[in-house]
Amino acid sequence: MSIDLTKFRIALIVPCYNEAQTIRKVIMDFQATLPDIACCVFDNNSSDRTVEVARESGAKVWQVNLQGKGNVVRRMFADIDADIYVMVDGDATYDAAAAPQLIRTLIEGDLDMVVGSRVTDAVAAYRPGHRWGNRMLTGFVAMIFGRAFQDMLSGYRVFSRRYVKSFPAHARGFETETELAIHALELRMPIAEVNTAYGARPEGSISKLNTYRDGLRILLAIVKLFKIEKPLAFFSIGFVLCQLIALGLAIPIISTFLETGLVPRMPTAILCSALVLLGFLSLTCGLVLDTVTLGRIEAKRFAYLSIPAASHALQPKS
């Protein structure tokens, strides 16, 4: 049975920074696809006419003074009250016509997040290095958490209310997509990906993503989240490295001692002892923080479960 999407509160949330050239098309396309959708634009200190154009197109506009996409996402999730949230970048590169399919996938599967995985043949759709960087970062997350998305950095997503209202939102910049993915993986939420068409930016529209700076920030965010979410594994790496270095330095000392009964390299012997102690200290930190992390995840899980699932939370509008 087909789900009547007009009976439910659906919000389009659009983070924007200097998107005056494209924001009208984004709003008009989603309004044409989902006539009852509430269009909410969150402007992040644009210096062009983004705000004016968004309002002229029928969207309600919020101003976010703290610079960075992560700060905008944090504000969007806090301020907007809906049953289904459709988040899309304001650059007119994503297919609005795919929104109903993404939403129905979320509702029918009782999911918490559906990612619009980008599919394109246009060479100009990705800047040099972006496709490769996306694959590398996605693979890194899969290695750490055991599973990942095909397109972890997509800016086109549909969320349930329970996802949005349980998301901690620590990120400040473009690493927020990584945080969105890892939040779902950490709590083992039901999620899915749907292939969606992806196009190049219109001529004259400029991407705000810096390939190397933001790529490094995303990589550092993954390492930081690895430390926070998997502390035992993270600090065990330090333990193993310290023991291996200590063993490598100790082999000549032990060999000399067995032959002569002397320890001629006392500073190296002290360094080996210090490395062994440092390794065990790292392992102890991992064990302690692993217990703390388990308690924190349980608290986040309880907060997540306090909100009804999508199929129960979606009620007909009065």
Protein Blocks (a to p, Z undefined) as FASTA:
>chain_A
ZZdfklpccddddddehilkmmmmmmmmmmmmmmmbccddddehiablmlmmmmmnopac
dddfbgcjklmmmmmmmmpccfbdcdddfklpacfklmmmmmmmmmmnopabdcdddddf
bfklpcghklmmmmmmmmmmmmmnopacfblmbcbdcddfklmmmcgolafblmlmmmmm
mmmmmnopacdddddddddddehiacfbdfklmmmmmmmmmmmmmmmmmmmlmmmmmmmm
mmmmmmmmmmmmmmmmmmnopafblmlmmmmmmmmmmmmmmmmmmmmmmmmmmmmmmmmm
mmmmmpccfklmpccdZZ
